[in-house]
Amino acid sequence: MIEFASILRAAGLPVREVSGWRRRGRPPSTNPRDPAYPAATRFAGIGLHHTAGHDDLDVVVNGRPGLPGPLANLYVARDGKVYVVAAGRANHLGAGAVEVYRRTLRDLAPLGDAADVGLDDSTVGNGVYVGIEVENFGTPGDPYPRAQIDSLQRTCAALCEEMGWTANRCVQHREWTRRKVDMSYRGPLREAVASMLAKEDLILDAGTKAYFDKQFELLRVGDNPDPKTGDTHPYSFENVLHRLDRIEGLLKLMWKGDEPEPPQGETHPQNLETVWQQGQATNAALQAQELDLAAIKADVEAIRREVEALRAAAGSAGR
């Protein structure tokens, strides 16, 4: 039995033990094609999944209709906590490609997603891969928190180090079988685990670097930098800069009008500069006429007082 809790705690991970995990597990398979047969488990690698939900630890522990639990050995929550669910066999990978299992035994990573490389289901993986479920819907609108991915990488690295495995023994469910699409996370997980095992900083290979370059380019210009219907990512860097240019143009228009000195006169007579100039002209005219605004205000106040006095007198006479 793999001492999951103590291994992960020794690696500094925030571990939570689900009651009864040491005794929890499915019975051995009766299928001779199962690499663990006749035992329940003969772990040789790690199988990775997303749960397709949130707050679903109970489902991973107890199962769902038609599929009894446990559904994984470990559960990585969104906050990075790692729950130890089961020591024994879990219903997680199911049927998959024997070619992937053979590569795992040779410390070789899968060649790609099973559907893309044309692999068919020909063996069973539940007993030979430690199952890790990661709390996530698996949709574009549900990004993986950094703390969660960090815990997943460290969990994989701790297990690989304990078992003497390389990072290539970490296998995505979609790489195991063409039936599945999880995990939706497509970052450089094996590369990160390999770096941890080597006690080195992560150095990206050409393929991984190209992946991140592509993602940055998507952020910079959107899906299509010059689509017929406009940028499909309106908040890409390029489009934000374009919008700032437009705002700057509108500010200039507001200040100067369409044309600062048009042949036929100002086309935007109420632009800010014209209003300011009109204000200056009015001020100059007032000064030229030597109008004493303070004196005018005083006269108006005096007239107001006289009118109010007359109204009061008329009221008294009416009584």
N, C-alpha and C positions, 0 to 999 in steps of 0.2 A: 504494500500500500504506500502511495506517495503521501508524505506528511505535508499536505498543502499549506496548512495554517502556519506551521513553524518555518517552512521554507520562505514563504512570502513575508512573514514578520521579520525574519532575518535580513530580508532585502529592504526593509524600511517601509513596506507598504501598509496602508490602513486596512487591516483585516478584520472581518466580522465572520464569526462561525455560526452557521445555521445549525440549530439543535439537531443532533442525530446524524450529522454528515458522515461520520466514520462508518456508520452501518448502512448508509443509503446507497442504493445502486440496483440496477436491473440484473436479472439472472443471466447466466451464460447462454449464448446462442446455441441452437441445435443445428445451425447451418454450417456444413463443412467448408463452405466458401469463406466463412468469417475467419480472418487471420488470427483472431484470439482463440478460436475453437480448440479444445473444449473448455478453456478457461473463460471467465467473464471479461478479463482485461489482460492485455499485454501491450501496455502503452509504448508507442514508438514516436509520437509526435503530438502536435497541438492542432485542434480544429477550431476555427474562428467563425463567430456568428454575430449578427445583430438580432435583437429580440422581436423587432417589428412592433414595439410598444414602449410605454413608460410605466414605471412603478409596477413591474411585472415579475418581481422576484418570486412571488408565490406560485406563479405559473411555471417558472423554471424548476422550482422545487417539487411541485405536486403534479405537473402536467396539465393537459387540457383534454377535452373530449376526443377520444380516438387515439391519444398518444399519452401514455402514463409517464409520470416523472420518475427520476429526475431528467431534465432536459439538458443539463450541463453539469460539469464538475465545479465550475467557477462562474460567478456573475460579477461583472464590472459595472457599477452604478455610474450615473452621470457625474456625481461629485468625486469620483475616483476611488471610492471604497470598493474593496474586493471581498465578496461574500463566498465563503467556502460552502458549497452546496452538497457535494457527494464525493466520497472516496472511490466508489465503484463505477461500474459501467453506466453510461447515460445515453438516453435516446437523443442524439444530436446530429451526427453526420448522415446516418442511414447508408443507403446504397450509393456507391461511387465507383470511380475508375481504379482498377487495380494498377494501372500504369503510374498513377500518382503515389500510391502506397509503395510501390517498388522504388520510385525515386526518393521517397522519404527515407527508406532504409539505407539508401546510398548517399544520404545528406545532400540531395539535389532538390532544388525548388521546383514546383510545378512549372510547366511550360507556358501556362496562361489559364484563363477561364476555360473550363471543360467544354462549354458550348463553342467557344472560338476555335479550339484545337481539335474538335470532333471526337471527344472521348465519350464512351458509353459506360453505363453502370455495370460493373462486373464483380464487385466485392462489397463488403460491409465494413464501415469504419468506426462504429460506436465503441468497440472494445480496444482499438489500437490508437486512438487519438484522445487526448484530454480535451474535453469540450469547454470552451469559454464563450459565454453569452454576454454581449455588450448591450446595455440598455439604450436603444435607439430605434426610431421608427423606420430608419433606412430610406428616408425620403430626402430630396434636396432641401426641404424646409426645416430639417432637423440636423443641424451641424453637430459634430462631436466636440464636446468641451475639451480644452487642452489637458485639463487634469485627468479626464477619463482616458484619453489616448496615452498620456504619460504612464498611467497605472497599467494599462494593457501592455504596453511595451516592456515595462519593468517586470510585470508578471511573467510574460513569455521568456524574458531573459533569465529570470530567477529559476524557472522550471528547466530551461535548456541547460543552464549551468549545473544544476543539481543532477540532471539525468545524463549529462555528457553529450547533449545534442547540439547541433549547429542551428543557427537561425533559419536555415532552409527547411527545418521540420515544422515550421509554422505554416499551416495550410488554410486558405480561405475556403468556405463552404462552396462558393461558386467555382473554385478551382478543383474541388473534389467531384462535383456532379453538375451536369448541364441542367438539372432540374431547379437549381437555386441561383439566387443573385446576391446573397450576403457573403461577407459584409459589404455594406455600401462604402465604407471607408476605403480609399484607394491611395492613401499616402504610403511612404516608404517604410512600412512596418518591419519587414525582414531586415532591411538595411539598418534601421535603428537598433533592433535587437542584436544584430551582428556587431555593431559598434559598441554596445554595452558589454557584450561578451568579451570583446577585444580590449575593453577599458580604454577606448579611443573616442575622440570626437567623431561625429557622423561625417563621412566624406561621401558625397553623392556620386554615383556612377553616371555615365553619360545619359542612360535612359531615364533615370530619376530626375536628373537636372533638366532634361527636355520636358518632362512632365510639369515641373514647377514653372519653367519658362512659359509653357503654354497657358498655365493657369494665370500667370501674371499678365500675359498678353490679353487674355479674356477680360481681366479686370481693367486693363488699360483702355481697350478699344471696344469692348463688348463682343457679342457673338460674331457680328459682321460690321466692320468699320464703315461700310458704305452701302447699307441696304436700301432698296427702293423705298421702303416705307418708314425709314428712319432707324436710328440706332435701337437695337433690340434690348440693349442694356443702357437705359437712359442715364444711369449714374456711373458709367465707366469714366475713367480719368479723362479721356479725350472729350467725351461729351460734356462733362462738367466744365472743362476749360472752354469748350465752344460756347456754353451758356454764359460763362463769365465774360467772354468777348462780346456777346450780344448785350449783356447788361451794361458793359462799358459803352457800347455804341448808343444804347438808349439814353444813358446819362449825358452823353455828348449831345444827342438830339434834344434832350430836355434843356440843356444849357444854351446851345447855339441855334437850335432849329435845324430844318433840313439843310439849309445853306446859309452860312454866316452873312454873306453879302450877295443875295440873289439880285439879278438884274431888274426884276420886276418888284422888288421890295421883299421884306422878310416873310417867308412862307409860314412860319410859326410865330405870330406876333406876341404870343404869351409865353415864349420860352424864358427861362430864368434871366438870361443876360439882358434881354429886352426889358423885362419888368424892372430889373435893377437899374438899367439906364434911364427908364422912365421915372423911377423914383428919384434918381439923382437930378434929373431935369426939373422935377417938381420942387425938390428941395432948393435948387438954385433959383427957381422962379420966386419962391417965397422969400428967399434971402434978398433977391433983387428988389422986390416990392417992400422990403423992410417991414414985413408984417410981424407984429409982436404977438405971437400965439398966446403967451402967458397973459397979456393984457386982454385979448379977446376972451379967453376963458374966464377971467375975472369979471368982465362985463356980463357974460352969460350968467354967471352965478348971481350977480347983483340983480339982474332982471328976474331970475327965478325967485329970489327972495321977495321982490316986490309983488310978483304975481301971487305968491302964496299968502302975502299979507292982505292983498285985496280980496282973495277968496275967503279968508278968515273974517274980514270985516263984513263982507256980504252975508256970510252965515249968521253973524251976530244981529245984523239988521233984520234978517228974516224972522228971528225969534220975536 
